Amino acid sequence: MISVAFTGGGTGGHIYPGLAVASWLKKIMDCRVFWIGADSGMDRAIVEEAGLEFFGIPTGKLRRYFSLKNISDIFRIVRGYFAARKIFRREKPALLFSKGGFVSVPPCAAAFSLKIPVFAHESDLSPGLATRINTRFTEKLFIPYKETAAFFAPAFRAKLVVSGNPIRPEFSGADPARGRQFLGLQAERMLLVLGGSQGSQEINGLIKASLPSLTRYYTVVHQTGSQDEIFMPSDVYKPYGYIKDELPHVIAAAELVVCRGGAGTIWECAGLGKPMIIIPLRGSGTRGDQVENARIFAEAGAAISMVDDPSPQKLSDLVLELAADEQKRNAMGAAKPGKADAANYIASMIKNKVGQ
């Protein structure tokens, strides 16, 4: 049986889209899939829960700034490279698919050194550092938007394929009725607030301050991500620390979504036809990818971007404006910033490459 290796990790955004591709690949061809990720952190738990074999390797973080940790991490990256080579020699994959993140660099380099074809995917408008490094090792690099090609040197552009972003297969069967049952809702209009799995202090603060206005039209379901703050539930406000398996169904039940600008979240919401108000992570602690994602979704008409000084009043005004305008909500939900079948498309390209 043909084996196909996957790599990526560090955050869910570098794992879940890869799992979507792996799921499609196993549907369309008889193959064994295994995953190489970090030997510490969340990678193993997420991948093994999805039913895939997992091999952990040492890895170091790739930083764009000076830090003494860069020195020790160089040695971890080198160790990761040789650990990945050993895994590839033993498992003999026909191809490596990379979903990015700092853990993906050693496996991509190791596969290249062993003449194992490497395909990779970038989720954001502008590529992260790992993708920039991995590009030299890849045969094909799938990108979410045609505009992403401008961030690569001309010598690499022949490798680029516009695919959109993979969406987890659970979202294709999302059931609004199941989402309402989980939340204990009937026919209430629902506003869903997603600050990410770790939450967002900024979004949490905005929701607290604007809640009296928001609940004029909506029952607010709020993924807070916080274990320290106290969020008091009511008939019209339902806070959850983290929504996991039921999240596709909860999104399907929402009329409007307020969220960060992570590629996975906004593509999954768009895949379910949900209008969004995006409050992207921005500032010195980020490379600006969420701001770029929010901008391109806003330009496509799929979202409204709140980049400049979000305030409770501004958020309230936008929510109330959309609550009163069904036509605009429908138009936003129908707008698509890119291809919607990326997981199937990428899996088919992998199948064609490995010869089945």
N, C-alpha and C positions, 0 to 999 in steps of 0.2 A: 504494500500500500504506500502511495506517495505521502510524504510528510511535508507540511508547510509550517514554517516558524513565523511567529509574530513577536514583536517587541514594542515597548512603550510603557510609560508609567510616570509616577511621581504625583500625578493628579488624575482624577476620574476622567478629565477631558482628554487625556492621553491613553485611556484604556477603553472606555465604553464605545467610542466609534470603531476601534479595532475589533472589539467583540462583535459589533454589528456585521462587520465584513466577514469575520470568522464564521458567524452563524449562517450567512448566505452561502459561503463557500462550501460548508458541509451539506447544504441543501442541494447544491448543483453538481457536486462531485464526491466520489468516495475517497476520502483522505483523512489522514491523522493531522491534527492541529495541536501545536504546543506553543507556549508563551515563555519568553525570557524577560524577566523584570528585575527590579531591585530586590536584594535579599533582606531588606527591611522596609517598613512602611506598609501602605495599603495595597500594593500591587497584588501580592499573593492571594489575599482574602477575596478580592473582587474577581480575579481570574478563575480561581478554583471554585468559587460559588457558581460561576457560569459553566462549570463542567469541563474545563480545559486543564491539561497538564501544565505545570508551572515549574520553571527552573530559575532560581535566584542567582544573581551575580553581584559582586561588589560594584559600586558605582559612586561617582563623585558629581557634585553639582557644577554646572557650567555657569560661571558668573561673568557679567560684563564689567565688573568693578573690582578694585583691589581688595583682597581679603587674605589673611594668613591661611585660611582654610583652603584656598586655591592650591597651596603647596601640597598639603596632605591628600587633597582630592585628586590631584594628578596621579598619585600612586594608586588610588582606588580605581581610577579609570583604566590605568594600564592593567591592573589585576582583572578588571572586568573584561577587558579585551581578550586576555588569555583564557579566562573562564568561558567566555562565549565561543572561542575557537574550539575548546575541548568539547563543549556541548555539540557544536555543529559536526565535528568529526565523528562523534558517537552516534548522533541522531540522524545525520545525513538528510537534511531537508532539501527539497528541490528549489525552494525560494524562501526569502525572508521578507515579510511585510512589516514596515515600521510605522507606528503611529506617533512617533516623536517623544519629546521629553528627554531630559538629560541621560536617562538610563539607556536610551536607544543608540547612542553614539558608539559604544564599544561593540555591540552586536553587529551594527551596520559595517563598521570597519573590519571586523573579523570575517563576516560573510564575504565582503569584497576581496579580502586576502585569500580566501579559499575558492574564489570564482563562483560563489553562490549568488544568483541574481537577487537584487534588492529592489523592491518597490516600496514607496513611502507615501504618506499623506500628510498635508499641512491643513489645519482647520481654520486658521485665521487669515485675514486679508494680507497681512505682512508676515513673513516667515520668522519663526523663533530661531535662536542661535543653534539649537540642535539640528533643525532642518537645514539651516545654511551649511553646517558642517557635513551633514549626511548627504547633501546633494551630490557631492563628488563621488559618493559610493553607489548612488542609485542608477538604475536603468530607466525607471519611470517614477516621476513624482506627481502625484495627484494633488490638485489645488482646488480651493472652493470657488473662486471667481476668476474670470478672465483677467481682471485688473491685477491679480496677484502676480502675473507673469512679469510685470514691470519691476518687481523687486529682485529679479534674478539677472545675473550677467547673461549677455547674448549667447555665450558658449553653452549655457545650461538649458536654454529655452526649448531645445528640441526634445528634452526629457519630460516637459511639462504636459499634463493632461488635465483639462478642466472637468471636474467630476461632481462638484458640490460637496456636501459633508454627509458622512454616513450617520444614519439615525438607528438607534437600537430597535430590533424587531418587535419588542413589546409595544412600541408606539403604533405599529400598523394595526394592532387589534385593540387599541384603547377604547374603553367603554364608558361613556359619560354616566350611565346609570350606576355602574359599579363605583365610580368616583363619588357620586352623590351618596350612595349607600355607606361608603367608608366614612364620609364626613358627617353623616346624619342629616343631610339636606333633602328637601323635597323639590319644590319648583323655584326656590329662591334664586335670584340673580347672584352670581358669584364672581368676586374679584380675587384672583390668586396672586400672592406676593411671594417671590422666590429670591432669597438672598444667597443662594448656593448652599451646599451641604454644611458649610461652616458658618453660614449666616452672614450678615452684613450690618455692622453697627450703624452705618449711614442710613440704610434702608429701614432698619428697625426704628431709628429715631424719627424718620420722616413719617412712617406709618403711625407711630404713637401720637405724633403731633396732629396729623390730619384725619385720624380715625373718625371723629364725629361727623366730618363732611363726607368721607367715603361711605359710611354706613347709611347715608340717606338713600342711596340707590342699591347698595350691595351688601351681601354677607361677605366679610373679608376673611379669607383663609390665608394664613401667614406662616410660611416656613421660616422660623426665627433663627435656627441654628445655634441658639444660645442656651447654655446651661446655667449661666450666672444671673442673667436678668430674669425678672418675674413678669410674665405676660398673663394677664387675667382674662380667661375666656368669657364669652357672653353669648347670647342668642345670635348676635350679628358679628361676632369676632371669634375666630377659631384659630389659635396659635398652635403650631406643631414644631417641635425641635427639628425633626427631620422626617420627611416623607420618602420612603424607599420604594418598595415594590408597587405601591398603589399610585406612584407619581404619574405615570402615563394616563391613568384613568381620571385622576384629579385634574390634570391639565385639560383633558378632553371635556370635563364638566364646566370649566371656567368660561366666562364670557369675555374676560379681559385679564391680561397678565402684566404685572409689574415685576421686573427682574433685572439682574446684572446682565452684562454683555458677553458672558462666556459663550464661545461658539456652540458648544453642545446644547446648552439650554435654549438659546434663541433659535437654532435650527429645529430642535424638537418641537418647540412651540409653533414655529411656522409650519412644520409638517402636519400639525393638527389644526391648522387654519386659525390660529389665535392671534388677534391683534395685541401688540405689546407696547408698553412704555418702558424703555430701557434706560436704566441709570448705571452707566458703565463705571467700572473701577478705573480710576485715573490718578494722576499725580506721580510723585517721585518713586513710589514703590512698585510701579508697573511699567512695562515697555510701551503701553498705549494700545495694545491689541484690542481691548474691549471697546475703547473709544472708536477705533476704526471699524469694528464689527457693527457697532450701533449706527455709525454713519452710513454704512453701505445698506443696512436694513432700512434705515429711514429714507435713503434715496430711492430704494425699490418700492417704497410705499407700504412696507410691512410693519413698520414700527414708528414710534415717536421717540427721539433721543433727547434725554435730559442730561446734557453734558455740563452746561454752564450754570454753576451755583444752584443746584436743585434746592427747592424750599418746600415746606409743607403746603403753602398756598398755591405754588405752581403745580405741584402734584395733584392737589385737590381740584384745581381748575381743569387740568387735562382729563382726569378721570371723569369728572362730571360732564365735560364736553362730549367725551366718547360715550358715556352712558346714555346721553340724550340723542345720539346720532347713530342709529342702527346701520344706515347705509355706509357710513364711513368705517364702522367696525367691520362690516362684511367685506368692503374693498380692501382693507388692511389684511384681513385674514386670507383673502384670495391672492394677495401679492406674493410672489416667490422671488427671492434674490438669486436663485441658482437652481441647478438640477436637484430633483427630489429623490432620485433612486440611486444615490451614490454607492451604498453598500452592495447592492446587486451588481452595479456596473463594475466596481473595482474587483469584486469576487469573480466576475466573468473574465476580466482581463488576467487575473491570476490563473484561472483555469486554462485559458488559452496559452499562457506562457509555459505552464508545466506539462502541457501536452495531453490533457484529458478532455 
